[in-house]
Structure formats: C-alpha cells, structure tokens
C-alpha cells in the first residue's frame, strides 16, 4: 500500500471546526509536525479537505 508523508505548515487555530477535526484525525497537532499515513481514500479525503494547511509527498 502506498504511504504519504504529510507535514502541518500552517496553524489549525481560527479554522473551520471540520478542518480542525480532520487534522486531529490525521494525527497532526503542532506546526512542522510530520506523520506518515497510508494513502487510503478516507485519509486522502481528509488531506484534500485541508490541503492549504499541509505539505504532502509520496513515500516509497
């Protein structure tokens, strides 16, 4: 299964509650925090919802 590295580059404060919930679901809490997740449709939907706060790259 493909993996994706995501990094939070902008603050979650002052954002829509659903977007903050998506960040929590992805495991991101602090700016510059990175996590590696499976590229499932559920996870990628959350990434697409908050793409303006993230930096995304594929991991092999």
mmCIF file as Biopython writes it, N, C-alpha, C and O atoms, coordinates in Angstrom:
data_model
#
loop_
_atom_site.group_PDB
_atom_site.id
_atom_site.type_symbol
_atom_site.label_atom_id
_atom_site.label_alt_id
_atom_site.label_comp_id
_atom_site.label_asym_id
_atom_site.label_entity_id
_atom_site.label_seq_id
_atom_site.pdbx_PDB_ins_code
_atom_site.Cartn_x
_atom_site.Cartn_y
_atom_site.Cartn_z
_atom_site.occupancy
_atom_site.B_iso_or_equiv
_atom_site.auth_seq_id
_atom_site.auth_asym_id
_atom_site.pdbx_PDB_model_num
ATOM 1   N N  . UNK A ? 1  ? 0.841   -1.179 0.000  1.0 0.0 1  A 1 
ATOM 2   C CA . UNK A ? 1  ? 0.000   0.000  0.000  1.0 0.0 1  A 1 
ATOM 3   C C  . UNK A ? 1  ? 0.887   1.244  0.000  1.0 0.0 1  A 1 
ATOM 4   O O  . UNK A ? 1  ? 1.933   1.271  0.649  1.0 0.0 1  A 1 
ATOM 5   N N  . UNK A ? 2  ? 0.470   2.245  -0.715 1.0 0.0 2  A 1 
ATOM 6   C CA . UNK A ? 2  ? 1.235   3.491  -0.784 1.0 0.0 2  A 1 
ATOM 7   C C  . UNK A ? 2  ? 1.167   4.242  0.537  1.0 0.0 2  A 1 
ATOM 8   O O  . UNK A ? 2  ? 0.178   4.175  1.267  1.0 0.0 2  A 1 
ATOM 9   N N  . UNK A ? 3  ? 2.234   4.948  0.816  1.0 0.0 3  A 1 
ATOM 10  C CA . UNK A ? 3  ? 2.306   5.781  2.018  1.0 0.0 3  A 1 
ATOM 11  C C  . UNK A ? 3  ? 2.514   7.227  1.593  1.0 0.0 3  A 1 
ATOM 12  O O  . UNK A ? 3  ? 3.063   7.505  0.527  1.0 0.0 3  A 1 
ATOM 13  N N  . UNK A ? 4  ? 2.065   8.142  2.446  1.0 0.0 4  A 1 
ATOM 14  C CA . UNK A ? 4  ? 2.186   9.570  2.182  1.0 0.0 4  A 1 
ATOM 15  C C  . UNK A ? 4  ? 2.732   10.242 3.435  1.0 0.0 4  A 1 
ATOM 16  O O  . UNK A ? 4  ? 2.279   9.955  4.543  1.0 0.0 4  A 1 
ATOM 17  N N  . UNK A ? 5  ? 3.701   11.133 3.264  1.0 0.0 5  A 1 
ATOM 18  C CA . UNK A ? 5  ? 4.214   11.933 4.375  1.0 0.0 5  A 1 
ATOM 19  C C  . UNK A ? 5  ? 3.511   13.286 4.317  1.0 0.0 5  A 1 
ATOM 20  O O  . UNK A ? 5  ? 3.541   13.968 3.293  1.0 0.0 5  A 1 
ATOM 21  N N  . UNK A ? 6  ? 2.882   13.666 5.422  1.0 0.0 6  A 1 
ATOM 22  C CA . UNK A ? 6  ? 2.220   14.968 5.477  1.0 0.0 6  A 1 
ATOM 23  C C  . UNK A ? 6  ? 2.834   15.783 6.603  1.0 0.0 6  A 1 
ATOM 24  O O  . UNK A ? 6  ? 3.195   15.252 7.653  1.0 0.0 6  A 1 
ATOM 25  N N  . UNK A ? 7  ? 2.945   17.077 6.364  1.0 0.0 7  A 1 
ATOM 26  C CA . UNK A ? 7  ? 3.543   17.996 7.331  1.0 0.0 7  A 1 
ATOM 27  C C  . UNK A ? 7  ? 2.614   19.192 7.485  1.0 0.0 7  A 1 
ATOM 28  O O  . UNK A ? 7  ? 2.187   19.783 6.493  1.0 0.0 7  A 1 
ATOM 29  N N  . UNK A ? 8  ? 2.303   19.547 8.719  1.0 0.0 8  A 1 
ATOM 30  C CA . UNK A ? 8  ? 1.461   20.705 9.004  1.0 0.0 8  A 1 
ATOM 31  C C  . UNK A ? 8  ? 2.318   21.959 8.906  1.0 0.0 8  A 1 
ATOM 32  O O  . UNK A ? 8  ? 3.275   22.116 9.664  1.0 0.0 8  A 1 
ATOM 33  N N  . UNK A ? 9  ? 1.980   22.859 7.972  1.0 0.0 9  A 1 
ATOM 34  C CA . UNK A ? 9  ? 2.800   24.053 7.773  1.0 0.0 9  A 1 
ATOM 35  C C  . UNK A ? 9  ? 2.097   25.337 8.196  1.0 0.0 9  A 1 
ATOM 36  O O  . UNK A ? 9  ? 2.735   26.385 8.298  1.0 0.0 9  A 1 
ATOM 37  N N  . UNK A ? 10 ? 0.786   25.271 8.443  1.0 0.0 10 A 1 
ATOM 38  C CA . UNK A ? 10 ? 0.052   26.439 8.924  1.0 0.0 10 A 1 
ATOM 39  C C  . UNK A ? 10 ? -0.766  26.037 10.141 1.0 0.0 10 A 1 
ATOM 40  O O  . UNK A ? 10 ? -1.093  24.863 10.320 1.0 0.0 10 A 1 
ATOM 41  N N  . UNK A ? 11 ? -1.090  27.005 10.966 1.0 0.0 11 A 1 
ATOM 42  C CA . UNK A ? 11 ? -1.792  26.748 12.211 1.0 0.0 11 A 1 
ATOM 43  C C  . UNK A ? 11 ? -3.224  26.292 11.978 1.0 0.0 11 A 1 
ATOM 44  O O  . UNK A ? 11 ? -3.867  26.690 11.007 1.0 0.0 11 A 1 
ATOM 45  N N  . UNK A ? 12 ? -3.716  25.445 12.889 1.0 0.0 12 A 1 
ATOM 46  C CA . UNK A ? 12 ? -5.091  24.971 12.829 1.0 0.0 12 A 1 
ATOM 47  C C  . UNK A ? 12 ? -6.057  25.929 13.513 1.0 0.0 12 A 1 
ATOM 48  O O  . UNK A ? 12 ? -7.269  25.810 13.333 1.0 0.0 12 A 1 
ATOM 49  N N  . UNK A ? 13 ? -5.549  26.868 14.286 1.0 0.0 13 A 1 
ATOM 50  C CA . UNK A ? 13 ? -6.411  27.783 15.026 1.0 0.0 13 A 1 
ATOM 51  C C  . UNK A ? 13 ? -7.067  28.792 14.100 1.0 0.0 13 A 1 
ATOM 52  O O  . UNK A ? 13 ? -6.438  29.297 13.170 1.0 0.0 13 A 1 
ATOM 53  N N  . UNK A ? 14 ? -8.325  29.078 14.358 1.0 0.0 14 A 1 
ATOM 54  C CA . UNK A ? 14 ? -9.077  30.009 13.535 1.0 0.0 14 A 1 
ATOM 55  C C  . UNK A ? 14 ? -9.648  29.369 12.285 1.0 0.0 14 A 1 
ATOM 56  O O  . UNK A ? 14 ? -10.167 30.072 11.417 1.0 0.0 14 A 1 
ATOM 57  N N  . UNK A ? 15 ? -9.565  28.054 12.174 1.0 0.0 15 A 1 
ATOM 58  C CA . UNK A ? 15 ? -10.076 27.341 11.003 1.0 0.0 15 A 1 
ATOM 59  C C  . UNK A ? 15 ? -11.459 26.771 11.313 1.0 0.0 15 A 1 
ATOM 60  O O  . UNK A ? 15 ? -11.904 26.762 12.460 1.0 0.0 15 A 1 
ATOM 61  N N  . UNK A ? 16 ? -12.120 26.298 10.267 1.0 0.0 16 A 1 
ATOM 62  C CA . UNK A ? 16 ? -13.421 25.657 10.418 1.0 0.0 16 A 1 
ATOM 63  C C  . UNK A ? 16 ? -13.264 24.423 11.311 1.0 0.0 16 A 1 
ATOM 64  O O  . UNK A ? 16 ? -12.251 23.727 11.240 1.0 0.0 16 A 1 
ATOM 65  N N  . UNK A ? 17 ? -14.266 24.155 12.149 1.0 0.0 17 A 1 
ATOM 66  C CA . UNK A ? 17 ? -14.172 23.035 13.090 1.0 0.0 17 A 1 
ATOM 67  C C  . UNK A ? 17 ? -13.969 21.700 12.381 1.0 0.0 17 A 1 
ATOM 68  O O  . UNK A ? 17 ? -13.244 20.840 12.880 1.0 0.0 17 A 1 
ATOM 69  N N  . UNK A ? 18 ? -14.597 21.520 11.231 1.0 0.0 18 A 1 
ATOM 70  C CA . UNK A ? 18 ? -14.424 20.267 10.482 1.0 0.0 18 A 1 
ATOM 71  C C  . UNK A ? 18 ? -12.987 20.103 10.016 1.0 0.0 18 A 1 
ATOM 72  O O  . UNK A ? 18 ? -12.466 18.988 9.979  1.0 0.0 18 A 1 
ATOM 73  N N  . UNK A ? 19 ? -12.347 21.204 9.661  1.0 0.0 19 A 1 
ATOM 74  C CA . UNK A ? 19 ? -10.958 21.133 9.211  1.0 0.0 19 A 1 
ATOM 75  C C  . UNK A ? 19 ? -10.037 20.804 10.382 1.0 0.0 19 A 1 
ATOM 76  O O  . UNK A ? 19 ? -9.094  20.028 10.230 1.0 0.0 19 A 1 
ATOM 77  N N  . UNK A ? 20 ? -10.300 21.383 11.534 1.0 0.0 20 A 1 
ATOM 78  C CA . UNK A ? 20 ? -9.501  21.062 12.721 1.0 0.0 20 A 1 
ATOM 79  C C  . UNK A ? 20 ? -9.687  19.596 13.100 1.0 0.0 20 A 1 
ATOM 80  O O  . UNK A ? 20 ? -8.742  18.940 13.537 1.0 0.0 20 A 1 
ATOM 81  N N  . UNK A ? 21 ? -10.906 19.084 12.933 1.0 0.0 21 A 1 
ATOM 82  C CA . UNK A ? 21 ? -11.172 17.677 13.227 1.0 0.0 21 A 1 
ATOM 83  C C  . UNK A ? 21 ? -10.430 16.770 12.245 1.0 0.0 21 A 1 
ATOM 84  O O  . UNK A ? 21 ? -9.944  15.708 12.633 1.0 0.0 21 A 1 
ATOM 85  N N  . UNK A ? 22 ? -10.340 17.174 10.995 1.0 0.0 22 A 1 
ATOM 86  C CA . UNK A ? 22 ? -9.596  16.389 10.007 1.0 0.0 22 A 1 
ATOM 87  C C  . UNK A ? 22 ? -8.121  16.323 10.373 1.0 0.0 22 A 1 
ATOM 88  O O  . UNK A ? 22 ? -7.494  15.272 10.239 1.0 0.0 22 A 1 
ATOM 89  N N  . UNK A ? 23 ? -7.565  17.435 10.834 1.0 0.0 23 A 1 
ATOM 90  C CA . UNK A ? 23 ? -6.161  17.437 11.256 1.0 0.0 23 A 1 
ATOM 91  C C  . UNK A ? 23 ? -5.948  16.501 12.439 1.0 0.0 23 A 1 
ATOM 92  O O  . UNK A ? 23 ? -4.942  15.794 12.501 1.0 0.0 23 A 1 
ATOM 93  N N  . UNK A ? 24 ? -6.892  16.495 13.377 1.0 0.0 24 A 1 
ATOM 94  C CA . UNK A ? 24 ? -6.790  15.575 14.510 1.0 0.0 24 A 1 
ATOM 95  C C  . UNK A ? 24 ? -6.858  14.130 14.038 1.0 0.0 24 A 1 
ATOM 96  O O  . UNK A ? 24 ? -6.126  13.273 14.534 1.0 0.0 24 A 1 
ATOM 97  N N  . UNK A ? 25 ? -7.736  13.863 13.081 1.0 0.0 25 A 1 
ATOM 98  C CA . UNK A ? 25 ? -7.863  12.517 12.536 1.0 0.0 25 A 1 
ATOM 99  C C  . UNK A ? 25 ? -6.604  12.049 11.834 1.0 0.0 25 A 1 
ATOM 100 O O  . UNK A ? 25 ? -6.304  10.855 11.806 1.0 0.0 25 A 1 
ATOM 101 N N  . UNK A ? 26 ? -5.871  12.991 11.268 1.0 0.0 26 A 1 
ATOM 102 C CA . UNK A ? 26 ? -4.613  12.663 10.603 1.0 0.0 26 A 1 
ATOM 103 C C  . UNK A ? 26 ? -3.451  12.557 11.588 1.0 0.0 26 A 1 
ATOM 104 O O  . UNK A ? 26 ? -2.365  12.111 11.217 1.0 0.0 26 A 1 
ATOM 105 N N  . UNK A ? 27 ? -3.669  12.962 12.836 1.0 0.0 27 A 1 
ATOM 106 C CA . UNK A ? 27 ? -2.626  12.860 13.855 1.0 0.0 27 A 1 
ATOM 107 C C  . UNK A ? 27 ? -1.715  14.066 13.921 1.0 0.0 27 A 1 
ATOM 108 O O  . UNK A ? 27 ? -0.602  13.973 14.440 1.0 0.0 27 A 1 
ATOM 109 N N  . UNK A ? 28 ? -2.171  15.209 13.398 1.0 0.0 28 A 1 
ATOM 110 C CA . UNK A ? 28 ? -1.346  16.421 13.390 1.0 0.0 28 A 1 
ATOM 111 C C  . UNK A ? 28 ? -1.822  17.383 14.473 1.0 0.0 28 A 1 
ATOM 112 O O  . UNK A ? 28 ? -3.006  17.713 14.546 1.0 0.0 28 A 1 
ATOM 113 N N  . UNK A ? 29 ? -0.887  17.829 15.314 1.0 0.0 29 A 1 
ATOM 114 C CA . UNK A ? 29 ? -1.222  18.742 16.397 1.0 0.0 29 A 1 
ATOM 115 C C  . UNK A ? 29 ? -0.425  20.045 16.343 1.0 0.0 29 A 1 
ATOM 116 O O  . UNK A ? 29 ? -0.970  21.118 16.602 1.0 0.0 29 A 1 
ATOM 117 N N  . UNK A ? 30 ? 0.856   19.955 16.008 1.0 0.0 30 A 1 
ATOM 118 C CA . UNK A ? 30 ? 1.734   21.121 16.062 1.0 0.0 30 A 1 
ATOM 119 C C  . UNK A ? 30 ? 2.262   21.470 14.679 1.0 0.0 30 A 1 
ATOM 120 O O  . UNK A ? 30 ? 2.368   20.608 13.806 1.0 0.0 30 A 1 
ATOM 121 N N  . UNK A ? 31 ? 2.591   22.737 14.492 1.0 0.0 31 A 1 
ATOM 122 C CA . UNK A ? 31 ? 3.193   23.174 13.241 1.0 0.0 31 A 1 
ATOM 123 C C  . UNK A ? 31 ? 4.541   22.472 13.077 1.0 0.0 31 A 1 
ATOM 124 O O  . UNK A ? 31 ? 5.277   22.285 14.046 1.0 0.0 31 A 1 
ATOM 125 N N  . UNK A ? 32 ? 4.852   22.091 11.852 1.0 0.0 32 A 1 
ATOM 126 C CA . UNK A ? 32 ? 6.065   21.364 11.464 1.0 0.0 32 A 1 
ATOM 127 C C  . UNK A ? 32 ? 6.075   19.910 11.920 1.0 0.0 32 A 1 
ATOM 128 O O  . UNK A ? 32 ? 7.094   19.234 11.778 1.0 0.0 32 A 1 
ATOM 129 N N  . UNK A ? 33 ? 4.975   19.415 12.459 1.0 0.0 33 A 1 
ATOM 130 C CA . UNK A ? 33 ? 4.883   18.003 12.807 1.0 0.0 33 A 1 
ATOM 131 C C  . UNK A ? 33 ? 4.644   17.204 11.532 1.0 0.0 33 A 1 
ATOM 132 O O  . UNK A ? 33 ? 3.853   17.608 10.680 1.0 0.0 33 A 1 
ATOM 133 N N  . UNK A ? 34 ? 5.327   16.076 11.402 1.0 0.0 34 A 1 
ATOM 134 C CA . UNK A ? 34 ? 5.184   15.202 10.237 1.0 0.0 34 A 1 
ATOM 135 C C  . UNK A ? 34 ? 4.661   13.847 10.673 1.0 0.0 34 A 1 
ATOM 136 O O  . UNK A ? 34 ? 5.029   13.337 11.731 1.0 0.0 34 A 1 
ATOM 137 N N  . UNK A ? 35 ? 3.795   13.264 9.844  1.0 0.0 35 A 1 
ATOM 138 C CA . UNK A ? 35 ? 3.334   11.898 10.054 1.0 0.0 35 A 1 
ATOM 139 C C  . UNK A ? 35 ? 3.336   11.184 8.707  1.0 0.0 35 A 1 
ATOM 140 O O  . UNK A ? 35 ? 3.204   11.809 7.655  1.0 0.0 35 A 1 
ATOM 141 N N  . UNK A ? 36 ? 3.486   9.874  8.762  1.0 0.0 36 A 1 
ATOM 142 C CA . UNK A ? 36 ? 3.400   9.045  7.561  1.0 0.0 36 A 1 
ATOM 143 C C  . UNK A ? 36 ? 2.145   8.199  7.706  1.0 0.0 36 A 1 
ATOM 144 O O  . UNK A ? 36 ? 1.981   7.472  8.686  1.0 0.0 36 A 1 
ATOM 145 N N  . UNK A ? 37 ? 1.254   8.301  6.709  1.0 0.0 37 A 1 
ATOM 146 C CA . UNK A ? 37 ? -0.023  7.600  6.754  1.0 0.0 37 A 1 
ATOM 147 C C  . UNK A ? 37 ? -0.195  6.760  5.495  1.0 0.0 37 A 1 
ATOM 148 O O  . UNK A ? 37 ? 0.473   6.989  4.486  1.0 0.0 37 A 1 
ATOM 149 N N  . UNK A ? 38 ? -1.094  5.787  5.566  1.0 0.0 38 A 1 
ATOM 150 C CA . UNK A ? 38 ? -1.472  5.021  4.380  1.0 0.0 38 A 1 
ATOM 151 C C  . UNK A ? 38 ? -2.319  5.910  3.478  1.0 0.0 38 A 1 
ATOM 152 O O  . UNK A ? 38 ? -3.106  6.723  3.962  1.0 0.0 38 A 1 
ATOM 153 N N  . UNK A ? 39 ? -2.157  5.756  2.184  1.0 0.0 39 A 1 
ATOM 154 C CA . UNK A ? 39 ? -2.895  6.574  1.217  1.0 0.0 39 A 1 
ATOM 155 C C  . UNK A ? 39 ? -4.236  5.919  0.890  1.0 0.0 39 A 1 
ATOM 156 O O  . UNK A ? 39 ? -4.505  5.579  -0.262 1.0 0.0 39 A 1 
ATOM 157 N N  . UNK A ? 40 ? -5.069  5.747  1.909  1.0 0.0 40 A 1 
ATOM 158 C CA . UNK A ? 40 ? -6.408  5.200  1.700  1.0 0.0 40 A 1 
ATOM 159 C C  . UNK A ? 40 ? -7.334  6.320  1.241  1.0 0.0 40 A 1 
ATOM 160 O O  . UNK A ? 40 ? -7.022  7.493  1.449  1.0 0.0 40 A 1 
ATOM 161 N N  . UNK A ? 41 ? -8.461  5.990  0.625  1.0 0.0 41 A 1 
ATOM 162 C CA . UNK A ? 41 ? -9.402  7.038  0.202  1.0 0.0 41 A 1 
ATOM 163 C C  . UNK A ? 41 ? -9.886  7.905  1.365  1.0 0.0 41 A 1 
ATOM 164 O O  . UNK A ? 41 ? -10.108 9.105  1.199  1.0 0.0 41 A 1 
ATOM 165 N N  . UNK A ? 42 ? -10.049 7.296  2.542  1.0 0.0 42 A 1 
ATOM 166 C CA . UNK A ? 42 ? -10.513 8.055  3.707  1.0 0.0 42 A 1 
ATOM 167 C C  . UNK A ? 42 ? -9.477  9.093  4.124  1.0 0.0 42 A 1 
ATOM 168 O O  . UNK A ? 42 ? -9.808  10.257 4.350  1.0 0.0 42 A 1 
ATOM 169 N N  . UNK A ? 43 ? -8.222  8.664  4.224  1.0 0.0 43 A 1 
ATOM 170 C CA . UNK A ? 43 ? -7.153  9.584  4.621  1.0 0.0 43 A 1 
ATOM 171 C C  . UNK A ? 43 ? -6.925  10.660 3.568  1.0 0.0 43 A 1 
ATOM 172 O O  . UNK A ? 43 ? -6.725  11.827 3.905  1.0 0.0 43 A 1 
ATOM 173 N N  . UNK A ? 44 ? -6.952  10.277 2.298  1.0 0.0 44 A 1 
ATOM 174 C CA . UNK A ? 44 ? -6.710  11.257 1.239  1.0 0.0 44 A 1 
ATOM 175 C C  . UNK A ? 44 ? -7.846  12.270 1.155  1.0 0.0 44 A 1 
ATOM 176 O O  . UNK A ? 44 ? -7.621  13.415 0.765  1.0 0.0 44 A 1 
ATOM 177 N N  . UNK A ? 45 ? -9.062  11.866 1.515  1.0 0.0 45 A 1 
ATOM 178 C CA . UNK A ? 45 ? -10.173 12.815 1.576  1.0 0.0 45 A 1 
ATOM 179 C C  . UNK A ? 45 ? -9.931  13.872 2.635  1.0 0.0 45 A 1 
ATOM 180 O O  . UNK A ? 45 ? -10.217 15.049 2.417  1.0 0.0 45 A 1 
ATOM 181 N N  . UNK A ? 46 ? -9.399  13.457 3.792  1.0 0.0 46 A 1 
ATOM 182 C CA . UNK A ? 46 ? -9.078  14.426 4.843  1.0 0.0 46 A 1 
ATOM 183 C C  . UNK A ? 46 ? -7.932  15.329 4.409  1.0 0.0 46 A 1 
ATOM 184 O O  . UNK A ? 46 ? -7.947  16.529 4.685  1.0 0.0 46 A 1 
ATOM 185 N N  . UNK A ? 47 ? -6.943  14.764 3.735  1.0 0.0 47 A 1 
ATOM 186 C CA . UNK A ? 47 ? -5.812  15.559 3.241  1.0 0.0 47 A 1 
ATOM 187 C C  . UNK A ? 47 ? -6.303  16.589 2.231  1.0 0.0 47 A 1 
ATOM 188 O O  . UNK A ? 47 ? -5.893  17.748 2.285  1.0 0.0 47 A 1 
ATOM 189 N N  . UNK A ? 48 ? -7.174  16.184 1.312  1.0 0.0 48 A 1 
ATOM 190 C CA . UNK A ? 48 ? -7.697  17.116 0.313  1.0 0.0 48 A 1 
ATOM 191 C C  . UNK A ? 48 ? -8.506  18.236 0.947  1.0 0.0 48 A 1 
ATOM 192 O O  . UNK A ? 48 ? -8.494  19.365 0.457  1.0 0.0 48 A 1 
ATOM 193 N N  . UNK A ? 49 ? -9.208  17.935 2.030  1.0 0.0 49 A 1 
ATOM 194 C CA . UNK A ? 49 ? -10.030 18.940 2.698  1.0 0.0 49 A 1 
ATOM 195 C C  . UNK A ? 49 ? -9.172  20.051 3.308  1.0 0.0 49 A 1 
ATOM 196 O O  . UNK A ? 49 ? -9.586  21.211 3.322  1.0 0.0 49 A 1 
ATOM 197 N N  . UNK A ? 50 ? -7.998  19.714 3.804  1.0 0.0 50 A 1 
ATOM 198 C CA . UNK A ? 50 ? -7.141  20.701 4.473  1.0 0.0 50 A 1 
ATOM 199 C C  . UNK A ? 50 ? -5.815  20.884 3.741  1.0 0.0 50 A 1 
ATOM 200 O O  . UNK A ? 50 ? -4.798  21.185 4.367  1.0 0.0 50 A 1 
ATOM 201 N N  . UNK A ? 51 ? -5.818  20.706 2.441  1.0 0.0 51 A 1 
ATOM 202 C CA . UNK A ? 51 ? -4.587  20.769 1.642  1.0 0.0 51 A 1 
ATOM 203 C C  . UNK A ? 51 ? -3.869  22.100 1.772  1.0 0.0 51 A 1 
ATOM 204 O O  . UNK A ? 51 ? -2.649  22.156 1.620  1.0 0.0 51 A 1 
ATOM 205 N N  . UNK A ? 52 ? -4.601  23.176 2.051  1.0 0.0 52 A 1 
ATOM 206 C CA . UNK A ? 52 ? -3.994  24.501 2.152  1.0 0.0 52 A 1 
ATOM 207 C C  . UNK A ? 52 ? -3.193  24.682 3.442  1.0 0.0 52 A 1 
ATOM 208 O O  . UNK A ? 52 ? -2.504  25.690 3.603  1.0 0.0 52 A 1 
ATOM 209 N N  . UNK A ? 53 ? -3.276  23.725 4.355  1.0 0.0 53 A 1 
ATOM 210 C CA . UNK A ? 53 ? -2.518  23.774 5.605  1.0 0.0 53 A 1 
ATOM 211 C C  . UNK A ? 53 ? -1.342  22.799 5.611  1.0 0.0 53 A 1 
ATOM 212 O O  . UNK A ? 53 ? -0.530  22.810 6.536  1.0 0.0 53 A 1 
ATOM 213 N N  . UNK A ? 54 ? -1.249  21.958 4.583  1.0 0.0 54 A 1 
ATOM 214 C CA . UNK A ? 54 ? -0.314  20.834 4.596  1.0 0.0 54 A 1 
ATOM 215 C C  . UNK A ? 54 ? 0.697   20.898 3.471  1.0 0.0 54 A 1 
ATOM 216 O O  . UNK A ? 54 ? 0.518   21.593 2.471  1.0 0.0 54 A 1 
ATOM 217 N N  . UNK A ? 55 ? 1.767   20.147 3.673  1.0 0.0 55 A 1 
ATOM 218 C CA . UNK A ? 55 ? 2.740   19.837 2.627  1.0 0.0 55 A 1 
ATOM 219 C C  . UNK A ? 55 ? 2.718   18.312 2.496  1.0 0.0 55 A 1 
ATOM 220 O O  . UNK A ? 55 ? 2.891   17.601 3.487  1.0 0.0 55 A 1 
ATOM 221 N N  . UNK A ? 56 ? 2.504   17.809 1.275  1.0 0.0 56 A 1 
ATOM 222 C CA . UNK A ? 56 ? 2.294   16.379 1.061  1.0 0.0 56 A 1 
ATOM 223 C C  . UNK A ? 56 ? 3.330   15.844 0.082  1.0 0.0 56 A 1 
ATOM 224 O O  . UNK A ? 56 ? 3.625   16.481 -0.929 1.0 0.0 56 A 1 
ATOM 225 N N  . UNK A ? 57 ? 3.886   14.658 0.388  1.0 0.0 57 A 1 
ATOM 226 C CA . UNK A ? 57 ? 4.790   13.996 -0.556 1.0 0.0 57 A 1 
ATOM 227 C C  . UNK A ? 57 ? 4.653   12.487 -0.420 1.0 0.0 57 A 1 
ATOM 228 O O  . UNK A ? 57 ? 4.377   11.972 0.664  1.0 0.0 57 A 1 
ATOM 229 N N  . UNK A ? 58 ? 4.849   11.787 -1.527 1.0 0.0 58 A 1 
ATOM 230 C CA . UNK A ? 58 ? 4.779   10.326 -1.544 1.0 0.0 58 A 1 
ATOM 231 C C  . UNK A ? 58 ? 6.027   9.734  -0.909 1.0 0.0 58 A 1 
ATOM 232 O O  . UNK A ? 58 ? 7.119   10.292 -1.011 1.0 0.0 58 A 1 
ATOM 233 N N  . UNK A ? 59 ? 5.846   8.594  -0.252 1.0 0.0 59 A 1 
ATOM 234 C CA . UNK A ? 59 ? 6.951   7.868  0.368  1.0 0.0 59 A 1 
ATOM 235 C C  . UNK A ? 59 ? 6.981   6.481  -0.249 1.0 0.0 59 A 1 
ATOM 236 O O  . UNK A ? 59 ? 5.941   5.843  -0.414 1.0 0.0 59 A 1 
ATOM 237 N N  . UNK A ? 60 ? 8.176   6.018  -0.590 1.0 0.0 60 A 1 
ATOM 238 C CA . UNK A ? 60 ? 8.288   4.676  -1.169 1.0 0.0 60 A 1 
ATOM 239 C C  . UNK A ? 60 ? 8.844   3.703  -0.173 1.0 0.0 60 A 1 
ATOM 240 O O  . UNK A ? 60 ? 9.008   2.524  -0.487 1.0 0.0 60 A 1 
#
